[in-house]
Amino acid sequence: MMEVIALCELDDEEIVVGDAGYNNQRALISSLFSQPLNKGQLILRLTVIDSLYSTNAAYSYFSFEEMADRILTIGSGTQEAIRNYFYSIAKGGKDTEGLFSEPYGCQKNLAEGSKQMSLLSKYAYYELLQDPTRYPIGFPIYDRLAKEAYPLVRKMLGEKDYYSMPQLETPTIEQYVMCLSQLREALFKDEKLFQPNGCKHGYQQFDILDAYLWRMGKFSDGNLSLLLGCEDYAKFIGNLGLDAPFGDDGKTRKEDENYKQRVKAEFERYYPAKEGKKSEFDFNKLILAHLLTDSNLFANLGSEAYLNALLAHWKVFEKYRNLPPKRGIPLQLL
């Protein structure tokens, strides 16, 4: 599946103006790293990454400025020194500068700000992404979706890997890297770039692993907007029959009362309320129910065949939530 993702999505990194998809955002962020390194450029990169990934670092006042200052204290403050520091962590080293463990910025009342493992991991990921030949492993993005997908992939690898790998709790960056590294090492035999047949270039191992975990997590969340892009997402929601009706102007969609009642009733069919409790409507959970039960969900989308392949793989992936490691999986499920 990782090979399919590389061939169908990651192998084209051209920026498409106006495209809201994840790969386009990835290319936009990467373009910022072609500029000379200085504090202003660092703040710009951190701000854009925080905004596009919704890491919420901006809720701590002055966090970007402090983070930029801290990053520039690494070694000589050069691009090479910063990248080598992040790569040493990716290879199992310690965060000796405490970048990932200390808070940044402050709250309104001047109480200390928050730790920013997620944002910093994404910054490190993009720094190393600029030179995959020198940094073939890359850096693992700390992300909720990756954490949730991790135990399922352990199961898919089989009993030996499942029982030898640790559980992924709320970690330090070193613990997180250790867990993801064991997963990476189980999938890749050496530290060479991941290079499927037919791809234009190779991919860092953590990059392709993150791409896989993120897509499986997005399906499990019932949240495919970034994966599909704007036009395809509109078609997808229409295929599900969940698109809000047009208003009187024929242009603007509005949630009228009939629509609200219809989707709520549909939700309750999939998720009936427990005795004594009301069922709380969740649009993404309703999409998830359709992903598990419907057919032809991606009809007429630009990447229909690719999305159907992802969906088929994800359905196998999901079965591991309530099943033992691979040895105990009936063959008809694989």
C-alpha positions as CSV (number, residue, x, y, z in Angstrom):
1,M,0.0,0.0,0.0
2,M,2.9,2.3,0.7
3,E,4.1,1.7,-2.8
4,V,0.7,2.6,-4.2
5,I,0.6,5.8,-2.1
6,A,4.1,6.8,-3.4
7,L,3.2,6.2,-7.1
8,C,-0.3,7.7,-7.0
9,E,0.2,10.7,-4.8
10,L,3.7,11.6,-3.6
11,D,5.5,11.2,-6.9
12,D,4.1,14.5,-8.1
13,E,5.1,17.5,-5.9
14,E,4.1,20.4,-8.2
15,I,2.2,23.2,-6.4
16,V,-1.3,23.6,-7.8
17,V,-2.6,27.1,-7.1
18,G,-5.9,26.9,-5.3
19,D,-5.7,23.2,-4.4
20,A,-6.5,22.6,-0.8
21,G,-5.3,18.9,-0.7
22,Y,-2.6,17.6,1.7
23,N,0.0,17.0,-0.9
24,N,-0.3,20.5,-2.2
25,Q,0.1,21.9,1.3
26,R,3.1,19.7,1.7
27,A,4.7,21.2,-1.4
28,L,3.8,24.7,-0.3
29,I,5.5,24.2,3.0
30,S,8.6,22.7,1.4
31,S,8.9,25.7,-0.9
32,L,9.6,27.9,2.2
33,F,12.7,25.9,3.0
34,S,14.5,27.0,-0.2
35,Q,14.9,30.5,1.4
36,P,18.0,31.4,3.4
37,L,17.8,30.5,7.1
38,N,17.2,33.4,9.6
39,K,14.9,34.2,12.4
40,G,12.2,35.8,10.3
41,Q,12.2,32.9,7.8
42,L,12.0,30.4,10.7
43,I,9.0,32.2,12.2
44,L,7.3,32.2,8.8
45,R,7.9,28.4,8.4
46,L,6.6,27.7,11.9
47,T,3.6,29.9,11.4
48,V,2.6,28.2,8.1
49,I,3.2,24.7,9.4
50,D,1.1,25.5,12.6
51,S,-1.7,26.9,10.5
52,L,-1.9,24.2,7.8
53,Y,-1.5,21.3,10.4
54,S,-3.7,23.0,13.1
55,T,-1.2,22.3,15.8
56,N,-2.5,25.3,17.8
57,A,1.0,26.6,18.9
58,A,-0.3,30.1,18.2
59,Y,-2.5,29.9,21.3
60,S,0.7,30.4,23.4
61,Y,1.7,34.1,22.9
62,F,5.2,34.6,21.4
63,S,5.7,30.8,21.0
64,F,7.0,31.1,17.4
65,E,9.6,33.7,18.3
66,E,10.9,31.7,21.3
67,M,11.0,28.5,19.2
68,A,12.9,30.2,16.4
69,D,15.4,31.5,18.9
70,R,15.9,28.1,20.5
71,I,16.3,26.4,17.1
72,L,19.0,28.9,16.1
73,T,21.0,28.1,19.2
74,I,21.7,24.6,18.0
75,G,25.3,24.2,17.2
76,S,26.4,27.1,15.1
77,G,22.9,28.0,14.1
78,T,23.5,26.9,10.6
79,Q,21.1,24.9,8.5
80,E,23.5,21.9,8.5
81,A,23.9,22.0,12.3
82,I,20.1,22.1,12.8
83,R,19.4,19.3,10.4
84,N,22.2,17.1,11.9
85,Y,20.7,17.7,15.4
86,F,17.3,16.6,14.3
87,Y,18.7,13.6,12.4
88,S,20.6,12.5,15.5
89,I,17.2,12.3,17.4
90,A,15.7,10.4,14.4
91,K,18.6,7.9,14.7
92,G,17.8,7.3,18.4
93,G,19.8,10.1,20.1
94,K,18.7,12.3,22.9
95,D,17.1,15.7,22.7
96,T,20.0,17.3,24.6
97,E,18.8,20.8,24.0
98,G,15.4,20.1,25.4
99,L,13.6,21.5,22.3
100,F,10.8,18.9,22.5
101,S,10.4,18.9,26.3
102,E,10.2,22.5,27.3
103,P,7.2,25.0,27.0
104,Y,7.2,27.9,24.6
105,G,5.6,31.3,24.9
106,C,3.1,32.3,27.6
107,Q,-0.6,32.5,28.4
108,K,-2.7,35.7,28.8
109,N,-1.8,35.9,32.5
110,L,1.9,35.2,31.8
111,A,1.7,31.6,32.9
112,E,4.0,29.4,30.9
113,G,3.0,28.3,27.5
114,S,2.7,24.8,26.1
115,K,5.1,22.1,24.9
116,Q,5.2,21.8,21.1
117,M,6.3,18.3,20.3
118,S,3.9,18.1,17.3
119,L,4.9,21.4,15.7
120,L,8.6,20.8,16.3
121,S,8.4,17.3,14.9
122,K,6.8,18.7,11.7
123,Y,9.5,21.3,11.4
124,A,12.2,18.7,11.8
125,Y,10.4,16.5,9.2
126,Y,10.4,19.3,6.6
127,E,14.1,20.3,7.4
128,L,15.2,16.7,6.7
129,L,12.8,16.3,3.8
130,Q,14.9,18.8,1.8
131,D,17.9,16.5,1.6
132,P,16.7,12.8,1.4
133,T,20.0,11.5,0.1
134,R,21.9,12.8,3.2
135,Y,19.0,11.9,5.6
136,P,17.4,8.8,4.1
137,I,15.5,7.9,7.3
138,G,13.9,11.4,7.7
139,F,12.1,12.4,10.9
140,P,8.8,11.0,12.2
141,I,5.9,13.4,12.6
142,Y,4.3,13.3,16.1
143,D,0.7,13.0,15.3
144,R,-2.5,11.6,17.0
145,L,-3.4,9.6,13.8
146,A,0.0,8.0,13.8
147,K,-0.2,7.1,17.4
148,E,-3.7,5.5,16.9
149,A,-2.6,3.6,13.8
150,Y,0.6,2.3,15.3
151,P,-0.9,-0.7,17.3
152,L,-2.9,-1.9,14.3
153,V,0.2,-2.0,12.1
154,R,2.0,-3.9,14.8
155,K,-0.7,-6.5,14.7
156,M,-0.6,-6.6,10.9
157,L,3.2,-7.3,11.0
158,G,2.6,-10.5,13.0
159,E,3.0,-11.9,16.5
160,K,6.8,-11.7,16.6
161,D,6.9,-8.0,15.9
162,Y,3.7,-7.2,17.9
163,Y,5.0,-8.7,21.1
164,S,8.5,-7.4,20.7
165,M,7.5,-3.8,20.1
166,P,6.4,-1.5,23.0
167,Q,3.0,0.1,23.3
168,L,2.9,3.7,22.3
169,E,1.7,5.8,25.3
170,T,2.0,9.5,25.7
171,P,5.8,9.7,25.1
172,T,8.8,11.9,25.2
173,I,10.2,12.5,21.7
174,E,12.8,9.8,22.4
175,Q,10.1,7.3,23.3
176,Y,8.1,8.2,20.3
177,V,11.0,7.9,17.9
178,M,12.0,4.5,19.5
179,C,8.5,3.1,18.8
180,L,8.3,4.4,15.2
181,S,11.8,3.3,14.6
182,Q,11.0,-0.3,15.5
183,L,8.0,-0.1,13.1
184,R,10.2,1.3,10.4
185,E,12.9,-1.3,10.9
186,A,10.4,-4.1,10.6
187,L,9.3,-2.7,7.2
188,F,12.6,-1.7,5.7
189,K,15.6,-3.9,5.9
190,D,18.2,-1.2,5.7
191,E,18.5,2.6,5.8
192,K,18.3,3.2,2.0
193,L,15.6,5.4,0.5
194,F,12.3,3.8,-0.1
195,Q,12.0,3.5,-3.9
196,P,9.1,1.7,-5.5
197,N,9.4,0.6,-9.2
198,G,8.2,3.4,-11.4
199,C,8.7,6.3,-9.0
200,K,10.7,9.4,-10.1
201,H,12.7,9.5,-6.9
202,G,13.2,7.8,-3.5
203,Y,11.4,8.6,-0.3
204,Q,12.6,8.9,3.3
205,Q,11.5,5.9,5.3
206,F,9.7,8.0,8.0
207,D,8.1,10.1,5.2
208,I,6.5,7.1,3.5
209,L,5.5,5.5,6.8
210,D,3.9,8.7,7.9
211,A,2.0,9.0,4.6
212,Y,0.6,5.5,5.2
213,L,-0.3,6.0,8.9
214,W,-1.9,9.4,8.2
215,R,-4.1,8.0,5.4
216,M,-5.3,5.0,7.4
217,G,-6.0,7.4,10.3
218,K,-8.0,9.8,8.1
219,F,-10.2,6.9,6.9
220,S,-10.6,5.7,10.5
221,D,-11.7,9.3,11.5
222,G,-14.1,9.6,8.6
223,N,-12.4,12.8,7.6
224,L,-11.2,12.7,4.0
225,S,-11.3,16.4,3.1
226,L,-7.5,16.9,2.9
227,L,-7.0,13.6,1.2
228,L,-9.5,14.4,-1.6
229,G,-9.2,18.1,-2.2
230,C,-12.0,20.6,-2.6
231,E,-13.7,19.4,-5.9
232,D,-13.5,15.7,-5.2
233,Y,-14.6,16.1,-1.6
234,A,-17.8,17.8,-2.9
235,K,-18.4,14.9,-5.2
236,F,-17.8,12.4,-2.4
237,I,-20.2,14.0,0.0
238,G,-22.8,14.1,-2.9
239,N,-22.2,10.4,-3.5
240,L,-23.1,9.8,0.1
241,G,-26.2,11.9,-0.1
242,L,-25.0,14.1,2.7
243,D,-24.7,17.4,0.8
244,A,-26.7,20.3,2.2
245,P,-29.4,21.6,-0.2
246,F,-29.1,24.8,-2.1
247,G,-30.9,27.8,-0.8
248,D,-33.2,30.0,-2.8
249,D,-30.4,31.7,-4.7
250,G,-29.4,28.3,-6.2
251,K,-25.7,28.9,-5.3
252,T,-25.4,28.8,-1.5
253,R,-25.9,25.5,0.4
254,K,-27.8,25.8,3.7
255,E,-28.7,23.3,6.4
256,D,-32.5,23.6,6.5
257,E,-34.6,21.7,9.0
258,N,-35.5,18.9,6.7
259,Y,-31.8,18.2,6.0
260,K,-31.0,18.3,9.7
261,Q,-33.7,15.9,10.6
262,R,-32.8,13.5,7.7
263,V,-29.1,13.2,8.5
264,K,-29.8,13.0,12.3
265,A,-32.2,10.1,11.6
266,E,-29.6,8.4,9.4
267,F,-27.0,8.8,12.1
268,E,-29.3,7.2,14.7
269,R,-29.8,4.2,12.4
270,Y,-26.1,3.6,12.5
271,Y,-25.5,4.7,16.1
272,P,-28.7,4.1,18.1
273,A,-28.8,5.9,21.4
274,K,-28.0,3.9,24.5
275,E,-30.7,3.6,27.1
276,G,-31.1,6.8,29.0
277,K,-28.8,8.7,26.8
278,K,-29.2,10.8,23.7
279,S,-27.1,10.1,20.6
280,E,-24.8,13.0,19.8
281,F,-24.7,13.7,16.1
282,D,-21.2,13.5,14.6
283,F,-20.8,14.1,10.9
284,N,-17.5,12.3,10.6
285,K,-18.9,9.3,12.3
286,L,-21.7,9.2,9.8
287,I,-19.1,9.3,7.0
288,L,-17.3,6.5,8.7
289,A,-20.4,4.3,8.7
290,H,-20.8,4.9,5.0
291,L,-17.1,3.9,4.4
292,L,-17.7,0.6,6.2
293,T,-21.0,-0.3,4.5
294,D,-21.5,1.5,1.1
295,S,-20.2,0.9,-2.4
296,N,-19.3,3.3,-5.2
297,L,-18.4,6.0,-2.7
298,F,-15.8,7.5,-5.0
299,A,-17.6,7.3,-8.3
300,N,-16.6,10.0,-10.8
301,L,-13.8,11.3,-8.6
302,G,-10.5,12.0,-10.2
303,S,-8.6,9.3,-8.3
304,E,-11.5,6.8,-8.1
305,A,-9.4,3.6,-8.6
306,Y,-6.7,4.8,-6.2
307,L,-9.2,5.7,-3.5
308,N,-11.0,2.4,-3.9
309,A,-7.6,0.6,-3.3
310,L,-7.0,2.7,-0.2
311,L,-10.6,1.9,1.0
312,A,-10.2,-1.8,0.5
313,H,-6.9,-1.8,2.3
314,W,-8.2,0.3,5.2
315,K,-11.1,-2.2,5.7
316,V,-8.6,-4.9,6.3
317,F,-6.6,-2.5,8.5
318,E,-9.7,-1.8,10.6
319,K,-10.4,-5.4,11.3
320,Y,-7.3,-5.6,13.4
321,R,-8.9,-3.5,16.2
322,N,-10.7,-6.5,17.5
323,L,-8.5,-9.3,16.2
324,P,-5.2,-10.7,17.3
325,P,-1.9,-10.3,15.4
326,K,-1.6,-11.6,11.9
327,R,-1.2,-15.2,12.7
328,G,-4.8,-15.4,14.0
329,I,-6.4,-13.6,11.0
330,P,-8.5,-15.9,8.7
331,L,-7.1,-15.9,5.2
332,Q,-10.4,-14.7,3.7
333,L,-9.9,-11.3,5.5
334,L,-6.5,-10.7,4.0
